[in-house]
Amino acid sequence: MNRSRMRPLAFGARLREGDRTLRVQGDARGYTLEDTGRGRDAKRRSHSSLESALRDLARSWRGRLN
């Protein structure tokens, strides 16, 4: 199989509670975590791997409890 012709994994996740939403989306360069909420600017963090994007998603989601 010619790896140079492989397309990136199509992946997305969204967690929502109240007015806060965490979203992971795949793009051409890797994955982006977007943290949005009412009355504040969206925060975006880029990740080169799905594993690191999901780790950041979990850390941010657990952080809302404290």
C-alpha positions in Angstrom: 0.0 0.0 0.0 1.3 3.4 -0.9 1.3 5.4 2.4 1.7 8.8 0.6 -1.8 8.4 -0.8 -3.5 7.6 2.5 -6.0 10.2 3.7 -6.0 11.4 7.4 -8.4 9.7 9.8 -11.8 11.3 9.8 -12.6 11.8 13.5 -14.5 14.2 15.7 -15.7 14.3 19.3 -17.9 16.8 21.2 -18.5 17.0 24.9 -21.0 19.5 26.1 -22.2 20.7 29.5 -24.3 23.8 30.0 -22.8 26.5 27.8 -19.3 24.9 27.6 -18.4 22.7 24.6 -15.1 20.9 23.9 -14.6 19.7 20.4 -11.9 17.6 18.7 -11.7 17.8 14.9 -9.2 16.3 12.4 -7.6 18.6 9.8 -4.9 18.3 7.2 -2.1 19.1 9.8 -3.4 16.9 12.7 -6.1 17.5 15.3 -7.5 20.7 16.9 -9.2 20.9 20.3 -11.6 23.8 20.5 -12.9 25.0 23.9 -15.9 27.3 23.7 -18.4 28.9 26.1 -20.8 31.7 26.4 -19.3 35.0 27.1 -15.7 34.0 26.4 -13.4 33.6 23.5 -12.8 30.2 22.0 -9.5 28.5 22.8 -7.9 26.4 20.2 -5.0 24.0 20.6 -3.4 22.0 17.8 -2.1 18.5 18.2 0.0 16.3 15.8 -1.6 13.0 17.0 -5.1 11.8 17.9 -3.7 10.4 21.2 -2.5 13.8 22.4 -5.7 15.5 21.3 -7.8 13.0 23.2 -5.5 13.3 26.3 -5.9 17.1 26.2 -9.7 16.7 25.8 -9.9 14.4 28.8 -7.7 16.7 30.9 -9.8 19.7 30.1 -13.1 17.9 30.7 -11.9 16.6 34.1 -10.7 20.2 34.9 -14.2 21.5 34.8 -15.0 19.5 37.9 -12.5 21.5 40.1 
